[in-house]
Amino acid sequence: MPTDKQYDGQLIEEYSRLKRIREIALKENATQTVKEIDIEISYIKLKLQPLKLPEIN
């Protein structure tokens, strides 16, 4: 079992990865993919509360 800090780190890494993929999806005009990524990002934000992450552009 990872510690709380390790788990938060894993979630932040996943958040970062999803943001990079979202940027590519926006460039490709993949609107459904962007919507799904936004849903996943919102779940990560819920798990990380009260930590704050940068907003999606």
Distance bins in CASP14 RR format, pairs under 12 A and 6 or more apart:
PFRMAT RR
TARGET T0000
AUTHOR 0000-0000-0000
RMODE 2
METHOD distances of the structure
MODEL  1
1 7 0 0 0 0 1 0 0 0 0 0 0
2 8 0 0 0 0 1 0 0 0 0 0 0
2 9 0 0 0 0 1 0 0 0 0 0 0
2 10 1 0 0 1 0 0 0 0 0 0 0
2 11 0 0 0 0 0 1 0 0 0 0 0
3 9 0 0 0 0 1 0 0 0 0 0 0
3 10 0 0 0 0 0 1 0 0 0 0 0
4 10 0 0 0 0 0 1 0 0 0 0 0
4 11 0 0 0 0 0 1 0 0 0 0 0
4 47 0 0 0 0 0 1 0 0 0 0 0
4 48 0 0 0 0 0 1 0 0 0 0 0
4 51 0 0 0 0 0 1 0 0 0 0 0
5 11 0 0 0 0 0 1 0 0 0 0 0
5 12 0 0 0 0 0 1 0 0 0 0 0
5 48 0 0 0 0 0 1 0 0 0 0 0
5 51 0 0 0 0 0 1 0 0 0 0 0
6 12 0 0 0 0 0 1 0 0 0 0 0
6 13 0 0 0 0 0 1 0 0 0 0 0
7 13 0 0 0 0 0 1 0 0 0 0 0
7 14 0 0 0 0 0 1 0 0 0 0 0
7 44 0 0 0 0 0 1 0 0 0 0 0
7 47 0 0 0 0 1 0 0 0 0 0 0
7 48 0 0 0 0 1 0 0 0 0 0 0
7 51 0 0 0 0 0 1 0 0 0 0 0
8 14 0 0 0 0 0 1 0 0 0 0 0
8 15 0 0 0 0 0 1 0 0 0 0 0
8 44 0 0 0 0 0 1 0 0 0 0 0
8 47 0 0 0 0 1 0 0 0 0 0 0
8 48 1 0 0 1 0 0 0 0 0 0 0
8 49 0 0 0 0 0 1 0 0 0 0 0
8 50 0 0 0 0 0 1 0 0 0 0 0
8 51 1 0 0 1 0 0 0 0 0 0 0
8 53 0 0 0 0 0 1 0 0 0 0 0
9 15 0 0 0 0 1 0 0 0 0 0 0
9 16 0 0 0 0 1 0 0 0 0 0 0
9 17 0 0 0 0 0 1 0 0 0 0 0
9 44 0 0 0 0 0 1 0 0 0 0 0
9 47 0 0 0 0 0 1 0 0 0 0 0
9 48 0 0 0 0 1 0 0 0 0 0 0
9 51 0 0 0 0 1 0 0 0 0 0 0
9 53 0 0 0 0 0 1 0 0 0 0 0
10 16 0 0 0 0 0 1 0 0 0 0 0
10 17 0 0 0 0 0 1 0 0 0 0 0
10 44 0 0 0 0 1 0 0 0 0 0 0
10 47 0 0 0 0 0 1 0 0 0 0 0
10 48 0 0 0 0 0 1 0 0 0 0 0
11 17 0 0 0 0 0 1 0 0 0 0 0
11 18 0 0 0 0 0 1 0 0 0 0 0
11 40 0 0 0 0 0 1 0 0 0 0 0
11 41 0 0 0 0 0 1 0 0 0 0 0
11 43 0 0 0 0 1 0 0 0 0 0 0
11 44 1 0 1 0 0 0 0 0 0 0 0
11 45 0 0 0 0 1 0 0 0 0 0 0
11 46 0 0 0 0 0 1 0 0 0 0 0
11 47 1 0 1 0 0 0 0 0 0 0 0
11 48 1 0 1 0 0 0 0 0 0 0 0
11 49 0 0 0 0 0 1 0 0 0 0 0
11 51 0 0 0 0 1 0 0 0 0 0 0
11 53 0 0 0 0 1 0 0 0 0 0 0
12 18 0 0 0 0 0 1 0 0 0 0 0
12 19 0 0 0 0 0 1 0 0 0 0 0
12 41 0 0 0 0 0 1 0 0 0 0 0
12 44 0 0 0 0 1 0 0 0 0 0 0
12 45 0 0 0 0 0 1 0 0 0 0 0
12 47 0 0 0 0 0 1 0 0 0 0 0
12 48 1 0 0 1 0 0 0 0 0 0 0
12 51 0 0 0 0 1 0 0 0 0 0 0
12 52 0 0 0 0 0 1 0 0 0 0 0
12 53 1 0 0 1 0 0 0 0 0 0 0
12 54 0 0 0 0 0 1 0 0 0 0 0
13 19 0 0 0 0 0 1 0 0 0 0 0
13 20 0 0 0 0 0 1 0 0 0 0 0
13 44 0 0 0 0 0 1 0 0 0 0 0
13 48 0 0 0 0 0 1 0 0 0 0 0
13 53 0 0 0 0 0 1 0 0 0 0 0
14 20 0 0 0 0 0 1 0 0 0 0 0
14 21 0 0 0 0 0 1 0 0 0 0 0
14 37 0 0 0 0 0 1 0 0 0 0 0
14 40 0 0 0 0 1 0 0 0 0 0 0
14 41 0 0 0 0 1 0 0 0 0 0 0
14 43 0 0 0 0 1 0 0 0 0 0 0
14 44 1 0 0 1 0 0 0 0 0 0 0
14 45 0 0 0 0 0 1 0 0 0 0 0
14 47 0 0 0 0 1 0 0 0 0 0 0
14 48 0 0 0 0 0 1 0 0 0 0 0
14 53 0 0 0 0 0 1 0 0 0 0 0
15 21 0 0 0 0 0 1 0 0 0 0 0
15 22 0 0 0 0 0 1 0 0 0 0 0
15 37 0 0 0 0 0 1 0 0 0 0 0
15 38 0 0 0 0 0 1 0 0 0 0 0
15 40 0 0 0 0 1 0 0 0 0 0 0
15 41 1 0 0 1 0 0 0 0 0 0 0
15 42 0 0 0 0 0 1 0 0 0 0 0
15 43 0 0 0 0 0 1 0 0 0 0 0
15 44 1 0 1 0 0 0 0 0 0 0 0
15 45 1 0 0 1 0 0 0 0 0 0 0
15 46 0 0 0 0 0 1 0 0 0 0 0
15 47 0 0 0 0 1 0 0 0 0 0 0
15 48 1 0 0 1 0 0 0 0 0 0 0
15 51 0 0 0 0 0 1 0 0 0 0 0
15 52 0 0 0 0 0 1 0 0 0 0 0
15 53 1 0 1 0 0 0 0 0 0 0 0
15 54 0 0 0 0 1 0 0 0 0 0 0
15 55 0 0 0 0 0 1 0 0 0 0 0
15 56 0 0 0 0 0 1 0 0 0 0 0
16 22 0 0 0 0 0 1 0 0 0 0 0
16 23 0 0 0 0 0 1 0 0 0 0 0
16 41 0 0 0 0 0 1 0 0 0 0 0
16 44 0 0 0 0 1 0 0 0 0 0 0
16 53 0 0 0 0 1 0 0 0 0 0 0
16 54 0 0 0 0 1 0 0 0 0 0 0
17 23 0 0 0 0 0 1 0 0 0 0 0
17 24 0 0 0 0 0 1 0 0 0 0 0
17 37 0 0 0 0 1 0 0 0 0 0 0
17 40 0 0 0 0 0 1 0 0 0 0 0
17 41 0 0 0 0 0 1 0 0 0 0 0
17 44 0 0 0 0 0 1 0 0 0 0 0
18 24 0 0 0 0 0 1 0 0 0 0 0
18 25 0 0 0 0 1 0 0 0 0 0 0
18 33 0 0 0 0 0 1 0 0 0 0 0
18 34 0 0 0 0 0 1 0 0 0 0 0
18 36 0 0 0 0 1 0 0 0 0 0 0
18 37 1 0 1 0 0 0 0 0 0 0 0
18 38 0 0 0 0 1 0 0 0 0 0 0
18 39 0 0 0 0 0 1 0 0 0 0 0
18 40 1 0 1 0 0 0 0 0 0 0 0
18 41 1 0 1 0 0 0 0 0 0 0 0
18 42 0 0 0 0 0 1 0 0 0 0 0
18 43 0 0 0 0 0 1 0 0 0 0 0
18 44 1 0 0 1 0 0 0 0 0 0 0
18 45 0 0 0 0 0 1 0 0 0 0 0
18 53 0 0 0 0 0 1 0 0 0 0 0
18 56 0 0 0 0 1 0 0 0 0 0 0
19 25 0 0 0 0 0 1 0 0 0 0 0
19 26 0 0 0 0 0 1 0 0 0 0 0
19 34 0 0 0 0 0 1 0 0 0 0 0
19 37 0 0 0 0 1 0 0 0 0 0 0
19 38 0 0 0 0 0 1 0 0 0 0 0
19 40 0 0 0 0 0 1 0 0 0 0 0
19 41 1 0 0 1 0 0 0 0 0 0 0
19 44 0 0 0 0 0 1 0 0 0 0 0
19 45 0 0 0 0 0 1 0 0 0 0 0
19 53 0 0 0 0 1 0 0 0 0 0 0
19 54 0 0 0 0 1 0 0 0 0 0 0
19 55 0 0 0 0 0 1 0 0 0 0 0
19 56 1 0 0 1 0 0 0 0 0 0 0
19 57 0 0 0 0 1 0 0 0 0 0 0
20 26 0 0 0 0 0 1 0 0 0 0 0
20 27 0 0 0 0 0 1 0 0 0 0 0
20 37 0 0 0 0 0 1 0 0 0 0 0
20 41 0 0 0 0 0 1 0 0 0 0 0
20 56 0 0 0 0 0 1 0 0 0 0 0
21 27 0 0 0 0 0 1 0 0 0 0 0
21 28 0 0 0 0 0 1 0 0 0 0 0
21 30 0 0 0 0 1 0 0 0 0 0 0
21 33 1 0 0 1 0 0 0 0 0 0 0
21 34 0 0 0 0 1 0 0 0 0 0 0
21 36 0 0 0 0 0 1 0 0 0 0 0
21 37 1 0 0 1 0 0 0 0 0 0 0
21 38 0 0 0 0 0 1 0 0 0 0 0
21 40 0 0 0 0 1 0 0 0 0 0 0
21 41 0 0 0 0 0 1 0 0 0 0 0
21 56 0 0 0 0 0 1 0 0 0 0 0
22 28 0 0 0 0 0 1 0 0 0 0 0
22 30 0 0 0 0 1 0 0 0 0 0 0
22 31 0 0 0 0 0 1 0 0 0 0 0
22 33 0 0 0 0 1 0 0 0 0 0 0
22 34 1 0 1 0 0 0 0 0 0 0 0
22 35 0 0 0 0 0 1 0 0 0 0 0
22 36 0 0 0 0 1 0 0 0 0 0 0
22 37 1 0 1 0 0 0 0 0 0 0 0
22 38 1 0 0 1 0 0 0 0 0 0 0
22 39 0 0 0 0 0 1 0 0 0 0 0
22 40 0 0 0 0 1 0 0 0 0 0 0
22 41 1 0 0 1 0 0 0 0 0 0 0
22 56 1 0 0 1 0 0 0 0 0 0 0
22 57 0 0 0 0 1 0 0 0 0 0 0
23 30 0 0 0 0 0 1 0 0 0 0 0
23 33 0 0 0 0 0 1 0 0 0 0 0
23 34 0 0 0 0 1 0 0 0 0 0 0
23 37 0 0 0 0 1 0 0 0 0 0 0
23 56 0 0 0 0 1 0 0 0 0 0 0
23 57 0 0 0 0 1 0 0 0 0 0 0
24 30 0 0 0 0 1 0 0 0 0 0 0
24 33 0 0 0 0 1 0 0 0 0 0 0
24 34 0 0 0 0 1 0 0 0 0 0 0
24 37 0 0 0 0 1 0 0 0 0 0 0
25 31 0 0 0 0 1 0 0 0 0 0 0
25 32 0 0 0 0 1 0 0 0 0 0 0
25 33 1 0 1 0 0 0 0 0 0 0 0
25 34 1 0 1 0 0 0 0 0 0 0 0
25 35 0 0 0 0 1 0 0 0 0 0 0
25 36 0 0 0 0 1 0 0 0 0 0 0
25 37 1 0 0 1 0 0 0 0 0 0 0
25 38 0 0 0 0 0 1 0 0 0 0 0
25 40 0 0 0 0 0 1 0 0 0 0 0
25 56 0 0 0 0 0 1 0 0 0 0 0
26 33 0 0 0 0 1 0 0 0 0 0 0
26 34 1 0 1 0 0 0 0 0 0 0 0
26 35 0 0 0 0 0 1 0 0 0 0 0
26 37 0 0 0 0 1 0 0 0 0 0 0
26 38 0 0 0 0 0 1 0 0 0 0 0
26 56 0 0 0 0 1 0 0 0 0 0 0
26 57 0 0 0 0 1 0 0 0 0 0 0
27 33 0 0 0 0 0 1 0 0 0 0 0
27 34 0 0 0 0 0 1 0 0 0 0 0
28 34 0 0 0 0 1 0 0 0 0 0 0
30 36 0 0 0 0 1 0 0 0 0 0 0
30 37 0 0 0 0 1 0 0 0 0 0 0
31 37 0 0 0 0 0 1 0 0 0 0 0
31 38 0 0 0 0 0 1 0 0 0 0 0
32 38 0 0 0 0 0 1 0 0 0 0 0
32 39 0 0 0 0 0 1 0 0 0 0 0
33 39 0 0 0 0 0 1 0 0 0 0 0
33 40 0 0 0 0 0 1 0 0 0 0 0
34 40 0 0 0 0 0 1 0 0 0 0 0
34 41 0 0 0 0 0 1 0 0 0 0 0
34 56 0 0 0 0 1 0 0 0 0 0 0
34 57 0 0 0 0 0 1 0 0 0 0 0
35 41 0 0 0 0 0 1 0 0 0 0 0
35 42 0 0 0 0 0 1 0 0 0 0 0
35 56 0 0 0 0 0 1 0 0 0 0 0
36 42 0 0 0 0 0 1 0 0 0 0 0
36 43 0 0 0 0 0 1 0 0 0 0 0
37 43 0 0 0 0 0 1 0 0 0 0 0
37 44 0 0 0 0 0 1 0 0 0 0 0
37 56 0 0 0 0 1 0 0 0 0 0 0
38 44 0 0 0 0 0 1 0 0 0 0 0
38 45 0 0 0 0 0 1 0 0 0 0 0
38 55 0 0 0 0 0 1 0 0 0 0 0
38 56 1 0 0 1 0 0 0 0 0 0 0
38 57 0 0 0 0 0 1 0 0 0 0 0
39 45 0 0 0 0 0 1 0 0 0 0 0
39 46 0 0 0 0 0 1 0 0 0 0 0
39 56 0 0 0 0 0 1 0 0 0 0 0
40 46 0 0 0 0 0 1 0 0 0 0 0
40 47 0 0 0 0 0 1 0 0 0 0 0
40 56 0 0 0 0 0 1 0 0 0 0 0
41 47 0 0 0 0 0 1 0 0 0 0 0
41 48 0 0 0 0 0 1 0 0 0 0 0
41 53 0 0 0 0 1 0 0 0 0 0 0
41 54 0 0 0 0 0 1 0 0 0 0 0
41 55 0 0 0 0 1 0 0 0 0 0 0
41 56 1 0 0 1 0 0 0 0 0 0 0
42 48 0 0 0 0 0 1 0 0 0 0 0
42 49 0 0 0 0 0 1 0 0 0 0 0
42 53 0 0 0 0 0 1 0 0 0 0 0
42 55 0 0 0 0 0 1 0 0 0 0 0
42 56 0 0 0 0 1 0 0 0 0 0 0
43 49 0 0 0 0 0 1 0 0 0 0 0
44 51 0 0 0 0 0 1 0 0 0 0 0
44 53 1 0 0 1 0 0 0 0 0 0 0
44 56 0 0 0 0 0 1 0 0 0 0 0
45 51 0 0 0 0 1 0 0 0 0 0 0
45 52 0 0 0 0 1 0 0 0 0 0 0
45 53 1 0 0 1 0 0 0 0 0 0 0
45 54 0 0 0 0 0 1 0 0 0 0 0
45 55 0 0 0 0 1 0 0 0 0 0 0
45 56 0 0 0 0 0 1 0 0 0 0 0
46 53 0 0 0 0 0 1 0 0 0 0 0
47 53 0 0 0 0 0 1 0 0 0 0 0
END
